[in-house]
Amino acid sequence: MHFHILTLFPEMMMQGLSTSITGRAMDKGIIDIEATNIRDFTKEKHGHVDDYPYGGGAGMVMQAEPIYLAHQHVVEGIEQRRALCNEQENEELSEKKKTPRVIYMTPQGRVFNQEIAQELAKEEDLIFLCGHYEGIDERVLDMIVTDNISIGDYVLTGGELPAMVVIDAVSRLVPGVLNNDVSAEFESFHDNLLEYPQYTRPEEFMGRKVPEVLLSGHHKNIEAWRLEKSIERTKERRPDLYEKYCKDHNK
Ligand code: ADE
């Protein structure tokens, strides 16, 4: 899986994503993440990428041209890589020829969730566009963006942190990124249930004991206990999800 990011802060993104699990997945070549600096594509002699908004108002707007050119550069790179792969593998071009989705991180987008993460994890390439200042010239958004995604109903200073959130959530669904593939499936939000509580050694911590059933070795009972705890927890903490769970299970 190949992630491409269009940003004014490539170092911030690469530093964050090069650590921990996503970093290890990059080292192993399971995913790759490339951040392209939009500023490298401005023709303005002082390196400016923003200007005053037409019609007046506060703040600055990111200009269309550097973003358009940065996107074009990334798409050309993807096409070259795909052509090389297809040559080597003597493979049909059909599916791979698809132009990659461009995700604009914006509070005006579809609110991100696990279902969207699963949908995005099926793509071979994803391009993320991170905005700053008061926004981006609408014309380039109309030209290149395929998806608008928000990470919640609050406003951040830029799209970098939201893009990192989405890349992290999508990466861990790519086969081989987590140590065991089962864990991505059986955890919070699978089947609209939150995850059951977990315990590790010691058996007793400051007078608090690990639930007896987990020490029993009786797998059926453990499974039943975990499901019960998941349901209990979802009902209490996320009644909205619990309602969906009940609907799906005709309860
Ligand atoms: N950019 C600024 N705020 C955002 C948000 N909540 N989600 C996605 N992108 C954003």
Residues whose N, C-alpha, C, O or C-beta is under 5 A from the ligand:
A	BS01	ADE	M105 T106 P107 I149 S150 I151 G152 Y154 V155 L156 T157 G158 G159 P162
